[in-house]
Structures are given as C-alpha cells and as structure tokens.
Amino acid sequence: MNRSLAPAPPGLLRVSPDELDPPSRKHATTACAICKRKKLKCQGGHPCHHCRLNALECVKDEARDMRRKGAYKRKCEALEASHDLLLRILDRLRRAEQDSDALRPLLALVRSGADLTEIHRFVDGPLRPSLTTTAMTTMIMAATVVEDSEDSMTVEGEGESLDNPDDENDLTPPPPPRRSMMGVERLSDIPLVRVPARPWTRTTTDDELVSHLVSLWLTWCQPLPALVHRHAFLQTMQTGRPGPFCSPFLVCAILTEASTLCDYEDVLGIPDDVASRGARFYDEARRRLDDEGLELTTAQGLAILSITLTAKGRHRQAWTYLSLARSIADELARRAVHDEAVQYGLTVSLSILQHRPSSPPRISRPTCKTQHGTDADTDTDSWSPYPRRTQPETTPAHLACVFDRSCDLALIASRIGSALLYADPPPSPETAEETADAICQQLQTWYATLPEGLAVVREDSLPHILQLHIQYHISIIQLFHLVKGDRIQQVHAEALSQIVALLRIHRRTWGLERISPTSLYWVCLSLADLIYRNDWSVENQENMTELCIVARACSRRWPLAGGVLRMVQVSARRRRMELSAETKALCMDFEVRVDDAADDSMDLDHPPSREDFLEAFTSGAMRLTR
C-alpha cells in the first residue's frame, strides 16, 4: 500500500536539489607571480588565497596562460602582425629602387639577429633627420651584435622581468619575451674539457655546466692574461683533489668570470635577470676566501675577481681584491719558491698585475725568467672559438709564445710607471728623456723579435694575439705622452689607429658576443685618450665610432661598458666637443645629464695631466654604471 509523505513543518525553506550540491571548485589555469616564484599551488582568484592572507600584491601574466583558446588567439594575432611586417618590408624594398644605401640599415638589422619587434619599430618610421644612414647602420650593428654561427639556434634578448608587479597597470605593450637560453646549441654542446663540479663548488652539481664554463674561460679569458698554468690547473681539477694549482676558491672565481660569457639560465642569480650572471658563484667565492691561506691560487683567484668586478663597475671592491692579490704575490716572490711550475704561475700573475697604465707598480719582479717559445713548441695547443665550431680544431694557439711575450711586455711597461710616472723623487727632464728613449728602444726590440706566429696580424688572427698587439700600442701611447717632441701627435694617432684596426678584426672574425673583459679596459683607455687629445679629425671620429661599437656590444654583458658610453657624453659636454652623429646613435640608450655625473674631485675641463684625466674618466665610468 502506497503511503504519501507527511507535509513539511511550517517555517522551513524550500531548497532545490541543485542548491544542495557543494559548489564546484574552479580550476586555476595560471598561477600568480608570487605562487610561481615560491612554487606554491595557486588557488586562483584575484587576489589568490595566499596573497590575500599575506597582504601581497597578486599579479598574473595572462600571456603565460596556455589554454587552447587563448593560445590560439595569441598565435593568430602574432601571425597577423608578422604578415603585416612582411608587407611593410616588401613595400620598403619597392620604394628603395636602386638606392642601396637606403637598404643597408634594414639589411644590417636583419643580419644582426634582431627580433621582429625591433624590425617592426624600424620599418614603422623613417630615419630621423639627425641620423645619417651610416649612423643608423652603426647603431644597429652594435645594438644586437651576435655571433655569425651556423649552428646557433638561440640569441639572447634582454627585457624586463615578467614578474614585475608594476607592469600590471602599464598600458604600453609588453616587451617581447626573452628568447629561451635552452636550445639546440646547449643540447649539442661538447665542452673542450671535462671537469667535475664537486668538490670545487657547492653552487651546482652539474658537471656539464661546470665543464662548459671552464671551456668558455679557457677560450676567451685565460690565454691573455694567463693568470693560471693551463695544464697544471686542469690536471689538478680533473683529479678532484685540491692542490697548489687549483683550489675551490680559484674555481669559483673562474666560474664567476665565465658566467658572464654564458647564456644558460643556470648561471643567473635572479631568474630572468641577465645582469645577475655569476652572482651565486661570486657569493660562494667570497665565503671560501675566508678559508684561503697565503697561496698561489689565492692571488690568482683575487686577480680574476678583480678583473670581473672592474668590468661590472664595482671599482672599490675590485681595487681591494687587486691590492690583496699584489700583497700575496709579493710575499710569495720573497719566499723564493724553487718549484718551477709555481714560479711560472707567479710570473703569469705578475704579468697582468703590473700591466696597469694608471696605477703604480707595487710588486717585485719575477724571480724566474720565461723561456721564449717557438712555433714548434705550440703544436700541441690548439684554439677554437668555443662554443662556435666554424674553425678547425687544429688552429695553432701559440699559448706559450703569447704568455712569454706578454710577460716581457708587462715588465717593460712597468718601467714606465716605476722610472717615470711614479718615481720618487721625480727624474730631471734630461734623465726622463734618456729613460724614455731606453724604454722605447726596448719596446721596439720586443716588437721586432716577435716570432712569426705572432708578428703578422691577419684577418684570422686569434683574439689573444690581437690583445697582445693592443697592449703593445697602449704602452707606446703611454710612453710618448711623457716625451716632448714633434712626433708625439703622429705616433699617438698611429697607435690609436692600430688599436682600432685590431678591434675591427676581432669584431669581423670572432664577433663581440664573447670578449675578454681586459679588452674592454683597453677600449676605455683608448676612448679617454681620444677625448683628451681633443682632435676631431675625420679619422679620429671614425676611430671613436669603432670604439663605441665595441663598448655598445660589450654593454650586454659588462655594465662598465654602459658607464664608458655615458662618460663619453659627459666628458664631451664638459669639454664642449660635438660628437659625430654615429657616436650619438651608439650612445642613444645611455644618455645621462651632466648634473648626474657632477663630482668636485673630477675636473675634466682642465686636467693637469693625462694620467689624472684617465683616472677621472675611468672612475666616472665606474660610477655611471647602472
């Protein structure tokens, strides 16, 4: 028998069955920047649960939402923009007709590896009246200098971090996403040397990464200045046991400098911040310095850190490390260590520490003599532009010859400081002229007796051979500034032109994507010399343009290069000099007001001497790095 249900008591609300079901959980398709950085599970919403509890600003990047509908829409928009860009380029080609000069900036921009956003910005508007075609071409060449590599699949692009909360309300279009640093180039990379990560560093356990960094350093930084004994260092590092030629502190210092030449995300101290390359290795090197004693590796590591920090614009810290390295090297020289390899490494350290044109020598001369190598001595050493493999592996490196001759050159150059610049008491004019003539004769003899593999500069000369010749011409400039005579201007101009020609060979043959930071130091001195001369002939303007091209390219890795370009503008304004249109174009992204660089201790208008001007210029460049 069916019985009906009793009626509900009065006062109860009627609720539909659908309303009794628990609310469905909404799936968060994109995590906010805070949760993504802390690797938390974002529950969605705006703000999300975690940001609301901790009173944090919740920022989401909708471009990272990889849902099918949103990704399809963005892809269609990108294809439409690319199609529009193609039509604009074709229209520019049609309108150019036979005027090839009008096409050179566009072709140079495409060949330089610029992304579509830069090309679109260039095609959108005509050239500004203040910039000539040559100036624009120069700016484009230096703005995005990349290696001309057949196997290069990725190019580093610089942009602001995507996690910046301040960008949420910005109505301007976001910068193009930085191209991935992980690509086919890394997957197919074969390091020149294989070394273990442990026990040398606690920052990473990746042997491949450490091998890659050491290979970069041995290729671009170690040949000159040769601060370590290459074979002794590698042999000790591969064994995994610290010794007199390799220590954890030295390895961390090397990895710090090598990281600035590396495009892997693993070397970034802060995600998406290319300026933080090598920060973690540097922090570990500072911690390990406390455990170091009075050893050869300590002096070598301090010298390497000094070079790296100088290129980063941290002058005070760099000078502290350099002074400490000088003291340790001086003490080791007084100990008169009889081990030949230790003496060899000590001589190498002195060769770089003494060759500082703007600082007095404070180190004893080496207690051993270098043995001049011949071409036959270097048959076992080869050099290739790692990680590029466009050159044969059997290219003779001439490492022994370069090392020996660089030591000799450093010892000759040190006499310029000890006998002339910083002599106490200062020599009389007659004595100074005799000393300068003797040093000049030594420099000319040094240059005339270079072996065949080093004497002739060709278009395919190796980078460290080019650097050796640059150091020679820098010494010539420094010496002739101390000698009075009619040939000073001529010798100075010839030496500067040679430096520019050597840097041009480096740019054309090996590119400027990877270059030793010591080369940037010579560029800084050369630019300061050009401004100090105050001679703006056509040749000098072309030389300044070429030097600024190198500085502009180096600014992608070394902050000091940006400070140098700013200092060029500041010093030119103070000396009331008009820069060429090409130079202005290269300095376009590094503009600075004169008031921002004001310093009572730096008088650029009427410097008492060239040395004071160089010191003011380099110090100002350090301060203007940002």
VENMO-V340563 format. One line per field, one symbol per residue. ss: DSSP state (A for helix, B for strand, O for the rest). phi: phi as a letter, one per 40 degrees, with the letter a starting at -180 (. if undefined). burial: I if it has 16 or more other C-alpha atoms within 10 Angstrom, else O. Layout:
# VENMO-V340563
ss = ???
phi = ???
burial = ???
This chain:
# VENMO-V340563
ss = OOOOOOOOOOOOOOOOAAAAOOOOOOOOOOOOAAAAAAOOOOOOOOOOAAAAAOOOOOOOOAAAOOOAAAAAAAAAAAAAAAAAAAAAAAAAAAAAOOOOAAAAAAAAAAAOOOOAAAAAAAAAOOOOOOOOAAAAAAAAAAAOOOOOOOOOOOOOOOOOOOOOAAAOOOOOOOOOOOOOOOOAAAAOOOOOOOOOOOOOOOOOOOAAAAAAAAAAAAAAOOOOOOOOOAAAAAAAAAAOOOBOOBOAAAAAAAAAAAAOOOOOAAABOOOOOAAABOAAAAAAAAAAAOOOOOOAAAAAAAAAAAAAAAAOOOAAAAAAAAAAAAAAAAAAAAAOOOOAAAAAAAAAAAAAAAOOOOOOOOOOOOOOOOOOOOAAAAOOOBOOOOOOOOOOOOOBOOAAAAAAAAAAAAAAAAAAAAAAAOOOOOOOAAAAAAAAAAAAAAAAAAAAOOOAAAAOOOOOOOAAAAAAAAAAAAAAAAAAOOOOOOOAAAAAAAAAAAAAAAAAAAAAAOOOOOOOAAAAAAAAAAAAAAAAAOOOOAAAAAAAAAAAAAAAAAOOOOAAAAAAAAAAAAAAAAOOOOOOAAAAAAOAAAOOOOAAAOOOOOOOOOOOOAAAAAAAAAAAAAAOOO
phi = .cbcccccccgcccbcdccccccccccccbccccccccfbcccggacccccccbfbccbbbccccccdccccccccccccccccccccccccccccfccccccdccccccccgcccccccccccbcccdcbccccccccccccbcbccbcccbbbcbbaccccccccccccccccccccccbacdccccbdcbbbcccccabcabccccccccccccccbbcdacccbcdcccccccccgbdacbabdcccccccccccccbbccccccbdgbcccdgccccccccccccccbcbcccccccccccccccccgbcccccccccccccccccccccfccccccccccccdccccccbdbbccbbccccbbcbccbcccbcccbbacdccbcbccccccfcccccccccccccccccccccbcbcbccccdccccccccccccccccdcccccdcbcccbcbccdcccccccccccccccccccbciccccccccccccccccccccccccbgbcbaccccccccccccccccccfbbccccccccccccccccccccbbddcccccccdcccccccfbccccccccccdcbcaccccbcaccbbccbccacccccccccccccccca
burial = OOOOOOOOOOOOOOOOOOOOOOOOOOOOOIIIIIIOOOOOOIIIOOIIOIIOOOOOIIIIIOOOOOOOOOOOOOOOOOOOOOOOIOOOIOOOIOOOOOOOOIIOIIOIIIOIIIIOOIIIOOIOOOOOOOIOIIIIIIIIIIIIIIIIOOOOOIIIIIOOIIIOIOIOOOOOOOOOOIOOIOOOOIOOOOIIIIIIIIOIIOOOOOOIIIIIIIIIIIIIIIIIIIIIIOOIIIOIIOOIOOOOIIIIIIIIIIIIIIIIIIIIIIIIIIOIOIIIIIIIIIOIIOOIIOOOOOOIIIIIIIIIIIIIIIIIIIIOOIIOIIIIIIIIIIOIIOOOOOOOOIIIIIIIIIIIIIIIIIOIIOIIIIIOOIOOIOIOOOOOOOIIIIIIOOOOOOOIIIIIIIIIIIIIIIIIIIIIIOIIIOOOOOOOOOOIIOIIOOIIOIIOOOIOOIIOIIOOOOOOIIIIIIIIIIIIIIIIIIIIIIIOOOOIOOIIIOIIIIIIIIIIIIIOIIIIIIIIIIIIIIIIIIIIIIIIOOOIOOOIIIIIIIIIIIIIIIIIIIIIIIIIIIIIIIIIIOOOOOIIIIIIIIIOOIOIOOOOIOOOOIIIOOOOOIIOIIIIIIIIIIIIIO
